[in-house]
Amino acid sequence: MTTGPNRILDDFAKLMTDAAGAVQGVGKEVETAFKAQAERWLNSMDIVKREEFEAVREMAVKAREENDALTARIAELEAKIAGLSK
């Protein structure tokens, strides 16, 4: 069994180790609570998630490309009709 100053230092080191572990545990709990609260807050604001935004963005890009292709086809058909009517 340790006695004297060594025992006091050992007890102090154990106390500090336990305190550090407790602080880490509290820190993780605070972080988890903060993330949960932030998610609830963002959900209440109807903010779109990145995955949903990217999906809609891809749909818009595809729709624009299809629109451009149809516009070019209409112009081509109008030119043919104009050429036939002359």
C-alpha positions, 0 to 999 in steps of 0.5 A: 500500500502506498503511503505519504506523498505518493499516495496523495499524488496517486489519489489526485491523479485518479481524481483528475482522470475521473474528472476528465472522463466525466467532462468528456461524457458531459461534452458528448451529451451536450453535443448530442442535445445541441444537434437534436435541437438544431435538427428540430429547429431546421425541420420547423423552418422547412429547410430542404436537405442537400440530397433533396435539393440535388435531386430537384436540381438534376431534374431542373437541369434535365428539364432545361436540356429537354426544353432547349432540344424542343425549342430547336426542333420547333424552330427547325419545323417552323423553318420547314413550314415557312420554306414549303409555303413560299 
